[in-house]
Amino acid sequence: MFFYDPTYLCFMAPGFLLVLLASWYVNSAYNKWSQVRVRSGLTGAQAAQRLISSGGLSGVTIQGIGGNLTDNYDPRTKVLNLSQGVANVPSVASVAIAAHELGHAMQDNDGYLPLRFRAALVPAVNIGSWLGWIMIFAGLLLRMANLAWLGVLVFSGGAVFALATLPVELNASARAKELLATTGIVAGEDEQAGVNNVLNAAALTYVAGLAAALLQLLYFVSLVSGMGGRRR
């Protein structure tokens, strides 16, 4: 019965809408600026290689990855994974995305505390994302409030992770904008505006993710809080 609770939709509808809008915005910005050739003529992979050299990140390597907008930096292997649309295209969007991921590499190299904190949360979040809601529903079915509240606490790790992600992503974007400007990979207000558009759109997806995580957590809090009323 919990899976068909209309209250869940009431809680989650704003989050779902924000996620959809953020997805539309990031795809719109990427599609627009991926068609605008950057004056430096560098592809995303070439821009990344230049930034690796200028930033002294000799241990970072670049490799291709499948998909669209799947670009990421893996701190465990020091590998920058770039999708074909970013790695092989000399566009404003490509260099913006590549520089953003290099921003994460710089954070890793600098021992950036928020990045370390987020990485430390990963094991707990991976477990809590499925164990938490099982504990909540078991507690509700068995009328065990302590178990249900413990489930809420375990499940809340996802919201904490989403919150911890925001400063990491915003800082990576700030580093990217500075890197592209100081190295001359982007030039002129129009290209800088394009970089800002792409990176700001990407940042909105993390805001939307945080909102959705908080709303889902609030739903479970309201569900467990109502246990006393259902017993009466």
N, C-alpha and C positions, 0 to 999 in steps of 0.2 A: 504493500500500500504506500510505502514511502516514496517509491519511484514514480508515482502518479499524483503526487501532492501538488495541487495548483499553486500553493504558496511558494513552491520552489520556483515556478515560472515568474511569479511576481517579484521575487528577490533577484532572479538572474536576468530578467529581460533587459534592464539597463546595461548590464555587463555584456550580454550577447550583442546588443546594438552597438556599443562602443567598440567591441572587437571587430565587428563587421565594418564599421566606419574606418577604423584604423587600417584594416586590411585593404580596403578600397583606396585609402589615401596613399599608403606606401606603394601600392602597385601603380597608381596614377602617377606619382612622382617619379618612380623608376622608369615607367614606360616613356614619360616625357623626356627625361634627361638622358636616357640611354640612346636617344636619337640625336643628341647634340654632341658633336665631336669636340673633344677638348683640344685647345690650341697647341698644347705641348705635344700632341700626337701620341701620347703614351697609353698603352692598354692598362687595364687594372693590374696585371701581373708585372708589367714593366715599372709601373708606378710603385708597386709594393717592393720590388727589388731595389729601386732607387732609395726608398725610405728605409729599407733594411740596412743598406750601406751607410746612409747619412746618419742613421740613429745608432750605429754600432751594434746592431742586433745580429751578429754573425752566426749565431746558433739557430736562427729561424730559417726554415725552408718553405718553399711554396709548392703546392701540388694542386691538381685539378680535382673537382668534385662534381658529381652529377646534380641535376636539378636546377631550379631557378630560385635565386635569392636564398641559397643554402650556404652561403659563405660563412666561415667561422674560423676562429683561431683556437687550436687545441694546446693548452699550456702543458699537458703531459708529454707531448711529443715535440713541442715547439714547431708545429706545422701550421702554416696558413693555408687553409683550404678555400680555393676560389672556384666559383661556378664558371662555366664556359662563357656565359654572357658578360661576366665581369672580367675574367682573366684575359680574354682575347679581343675585347672591344675597346677602342680608344674614345670613350665617352666620359662626360662629366659624372654620370651616375657610377660608372665603373671605378674611376679613381676615388670617388667619395667612399664607396663601399670598401674598397681595398685599404684605404687609409684608416677607416674606422676599425677594421680588423687588426691593422698594424698598431692601432692605439691600444688594443688589448695586449698585444705582444709587448709593448712598452710598459704597460701596467705590470705584466708578469715579470719583466726584467727589473723593474723598479721595486718589486715587492709591495705593490699597491695594496693597502690594508683591506679596503672593501672587496677587492677581487679575492683575496685570501679568505675572507669571511664567507663570501658566497660559495667558494669551492668547498669549504669545510661543512657547509650545510647540505651538500649534495647527497651524501649517504643517508642522512636522516630524512630528507625530503623524498628520496626514492622509496623508502620503506613506508613513511607516513602517508604518502599519496594513496596507497591502497589499504594499509592497515588501519588508518584513522577512521575511515567511514565504516569499516567492518565493525570496529569497536563501538562506534556510535550506534549503529543499528542493532547490534547485539545487546547493548545496554538498554536501548529503548524496548526491545522485544522482551527482555528478561526483567524489565523494571529495575535495572541496576544503575542508578544515577551516577555513582562514582566511575563506573566503567565507561558510561556515555561521555562524561566530562573529560575523562582521560583520553578518549578518542578524539574529542574536540581539540585538546591540547596537542596531540600527535598530528592531527590533520592541519593544524595552524602553521606547521612548518612550511607548507606551500606558499602561504601568504607572506611569511617572513622572507622566504627566498625571493618572491616577486618584488618585495620592498627593497631587499638588498641588491637586486639587479639594477634598479634605477640609477643609483649614483655611478655604478660601474659603466653602464652604457652611455650615460651623459658625459662622463669624463672621457671615454674613448672617442666620442664624437667631437668633443672640444679639442682633444689632441689631434684628431684628424684634420680639423679645419686649420689649426696652426701649422701642422706639417705641410699641408698642401700649399699654403700661402708662402711659408718661408722657403720652401724648396722650388717654388715657381712652377709646380706641376699644374696649378690653376692660376689664371691671370685674368684680371678684370672683374668688375662688379657683377657682370652677368653670370660668369662661371661660379663665382663665390655664392651668388644667390641660388644657383642650381645645387651646389653642394649642401647649402643650408636646407634647402627644400627636401632633398633626399634624406639627410640625416635627421631632420626634425620629424619627418614622417615616420621614420624607423623608430624614433624615440616614443612616438605616440602608441606604437604597438605594445611597448612595455608598460606604459601607463594603463592601457586597456587591460592588459593581462593582470596587473595589480588590482584594478577595480573588480574584475571578475573573480579573482581569488578571494578578495575581502567580502564580496557579496555572498559567495558560497559559504564562507566561514560564518558569516552572520546568520545565514539560513540554518546551519547546524546548531548554532548557539540558541536561536529561537526555538528550534525543535526540542533540544534537550531542556531548555528552560521551562517548556510547557509540560514536562513530565508530571509535575505535582498536580497541575490542573486536571490532567487526564485521569489520575488516580482517584480524584474526588468525584 
